[in-house]
Amino acid sequence: MKSILSSAFLLICSFGLYSCETVIDAKLDTGPTLLSVEATLTDQPGPQTIRLTQTAAYFDSSPPPVVAGATVQVSDKGGRTFAFTDPDNDGYYVWTPKTGDTLGRIGQTYSLTIAYQGETYQASSKMNRVPAIDSLIFRKEKLNPLSDTEGYQAELYARDLAGATDFYRIRFYRNEVFQNKPRDIIVSQDGSFQGSADTDGLVFIRPIRQSPNPDSLYALNDVVRVDLMSLTPEAFNFWQELRTQITNGGLFATPPANVPTNVTNTRPGGPAAVGFFMATAIRTRTARVVPENVRQ
């Protein structure tokens, strides 16, 4: 009898809970449309590109609307001015150097000015120093200690430049394919982690040296390219916060927050912008996974 009564009680409670279920159709405020800036200028030869788009609604999976008809200009403290144009009206504004010329110079500060729909936006960034990558080697490893799958793990060697706090980003390519998963956003302070021991002037620590590796191991004859890029402290914080926000999920997720920007509207109270403008010096190393590049 007790078992029957308990079952009946649970059945009644379940019907009660079901009857209280309410479907809520949440209508999120999309907010104003803002200018979005993707601009990374380098000291490398070849064209430099700045991409301008507009923000879209959170659940809109279509490509972001392009910004056409803007006036985009970059200048440095040495009096040089670079006009970026968008002849295809696709939101990609390009400056093409003359033969033998480059835009970026280490130690120089660059200013970006964008005029669009009656508003003027500005940003600035200094191109800081960056060390060379001394070598890029590989070691044969298992995918994990319990796996029979074997492959190769890359390791770069570089030494932090002594005398000041330096910030870097590491990006890498596998067979000319840029590896751009959230875990592949790799940043470093003085070749180590921010807040760790003083590593000024020392060889990059092992976790940083082994960071340019994809989820799966490299295979024989894979071609690996690693870029070591200089960052300002503001750009370092931008990449750290960006990685935090796009990996923010699960049981211990924190409330989402806006990623910082250094692009501002010159008119007080005018529409804001998102994105970031940065100038970076780049040093590159490329190696193929072949026996002569494999170490024990």
Secondary structure as GFF3:
##gff-version 3
##sequence-region A 1 296
A	DSSP	alpha_helix	2	19	.	.	.	ID=ss1
A	DSSP	beta_strand	35	42	.	.	.	ID=ss2
A	DSSP	beta_strand	48	54	.	.	.	ID=ss3
A	DSSP	beta_strand	71	76	.	.	.	ID=ss4
A	DSSP	beta_strand	81	84	.	.	.	ID=ss5
A	DSSP	beta_strand	92	95	.	.	.	ID=ss6
A	DSSP	beta_strand	109	116	.	.	.	ID=ss7
A	DSSP	beta_strand	119	126	.	.	.	ID=ss8
A	DSSP	beta_strand	133	142	.	.	.	ID=ss9
A	DSSP	beta_strand	150	158	.	.	.	ID=ss10
A	DSSP	beta_strand	167	174	.	.	.	ID=ss11
A	DSSP	beta_strand	177	178	.	.	.	ID=ss12
A	DSSP	three_ten_helix	182	184	.	.	.	ID=ss13
A	DSSP	beta_strand	186	189	.	.	.	ID=ss14
A	DSSP	alpha_helix	206	209	.	.	.	ID=ss15
A	DSSP	beta_strand	223	231	.	.	.	ID=ss16
A	DSSP	alpha_helix	233	246	.	.	.	ID=ss17
A	DSSP	beta_strand	264	265	.	.	.	ID=ss18
A	DSSP	beta_strand	273	280	.	.	.	ID=ss19
A	DSSP	beta_strand	282	288	.	.	.	ID=ss20
A	DSSP	three_ten_helix	291	293	.	.	.	ID=ss21
A	DSSP	beta_strand	294	295	.	.	.	ID=ss22
###
